[in-house]
């Protein structure tokens, strides 16, 4: 079973999530989960969802893989892209079981 699901992330909207570098596991920031949406990929074989995040414009994080930590799911590595000075997005696409 996957730790990070659309249902779990929906329950965390409004909460903060800690962001760590994958290279040295040092914390690089904290982001707030602002929205979780069904993704464009929704077939018999695959499903997807997106997680929108808000951050501090004074601590802009580049597009990269990060280790995200929260009590609800522990630690989970994900790829995050930036699309505004303080807005980020994670898209998760998975093969259905």
C-alpha positions as CSV (number, residue, x, y, z in Angstrom):
1,X,0.0,0.0,0.0
2,X,1.3,3.5,-0.9
3,X,1.9,5.9,2.0
4,X,0.9,9.0,0.0
5,X,-2.6,8.7,-1.4
6,X,-5.0,11.3,-2.8
7,X,-7.3,10.7,0.2
8,X,-4.5,11.2,2.7
9,X,-3.2,14.4,1.1
10,X,-6.8,15.8,0.9
11,X,-7.0,15.3,4.6
12,X,-3.8,17.4,5.1
13,X,-4.9,20.5,3.1
14,X,-4.0,23.5,5.1
15,X,-1.2,21.7,7.0
16,X,2.5,22.3,6.7
17,X,4.9,19.7,5.4
18,X,8.7,19.7,6.0
19,X,11.0,19.6,2.9
20,X,14.4,18.1,3.1
21,X,17.3,17.7,0.6
22,X,17.7,14.1,-0.7
23,X,21.5,14.6,-0.9
24,X,22.2,15.4,2.8
25,X,18.7,15.2,4.5
26,X,19.0,18.8,5.7
27,X,15.7,20.7,6.0
28,X,15.5,23.3,3.1
29,X,12.0,24.6,3.9
30,X,8.4,24.2,4.9
31,X,5.4,24.3,2.5
32,X,1.7,24.4,3.1
33,X,-0.6,22.0,1.2
34,X,-3.1,24.2,-0.5
35,X,-5.0,21.9,-2.8
36,X,-5.2,18.3,-4.0
37,X,-6.8,17.5,-7.3
38,X,-7.6,14.5,-9.5
39,X,-5.0,14.2,-12.3
40,X,-5.5,14.1,-16.0
41,X,-4.4,10.4,-16.1
42,X,-7.4,8.3,-15.1
43,X,-7.5,5.1,-17.1
44,X,-8.0,1.4,-16.3
45,X,-4.2,1.0,-16.0
46,X,-3.1,4.3,-14.4
47,X,-4.4,7.0,-12.0
48,X,-2.9,10.3,-11.0
49,X,-3.4,13.3,-8.7
50,X,-1.6,16.6,-8.0
51,X,-0.6,18.3,-4.8
52,X,-0.4,22.1,-4.8
53,X,1.9,23.7,-2.2
54,X,2.5,27.3,-1.0
55,X,5.9,28.5,0.3
56,X,7.8,31.5,1.4
57,X,8.8,33.7,-1.6
58,X,12.0,34.6,0.3
59,X,13.0,30.9,0.3
60,X,12.3,29.7,-3.2
61,X,13.1,26.0,-3.8
62,X,14.2,24.9,-7.3
63,X,12.5,22.1,-9.2
64,X,14.0,18.9,-7.8
65,X,13.5,15.6,-5.9
66,X,12.9,16.2,-2.2
67,X,12.2,14.2,0.9
68,X,8.9,15.3,2.4
69,X,8.1,14.6,6.0
70,X,4.8,14.7,7.9
71,X,3.5,12.8,10.9
72,X,0.7,11.4,8.7
73,X,3.0,9.5,6.3
74,X,6.5,9.7,7.7
75,X,9.0,10.3,5.0
76,X,8.4,10.2,1.3
77,X,10.6,11.2,-1.7
78,X,8.8,13.1,-4.4
79,X,9.6,15.3,-7.4
80,X,8.4,18.9,-7.0
81,X,8.2,21.7,-9.7
82,X,7.9,25.4,-9.1
83,X,5.4,27.4,-11.1
84,X,5.3,30.8,-9.4
85,X,7.4,32.7,-6.8
86,X,5.8,30.8,-3.9
87,X,3.8,28.0,-5.6
88,X,4.8,24.4,-6.2
89,X,3.3,21.3,-7.5
90,X,3.8,17.5,-7.1
91,X,2.1,15.2,-9.6
92,X,1.8,11.5,-8.7
93,X,0.9,8.9,-11.4
94,X,0.7,5.3,-10.5
95,X,-0.2,2.0,-12.1
96,X,-3.5,0.7,-10.6
97,X,-3.3,-2.6,-8.7
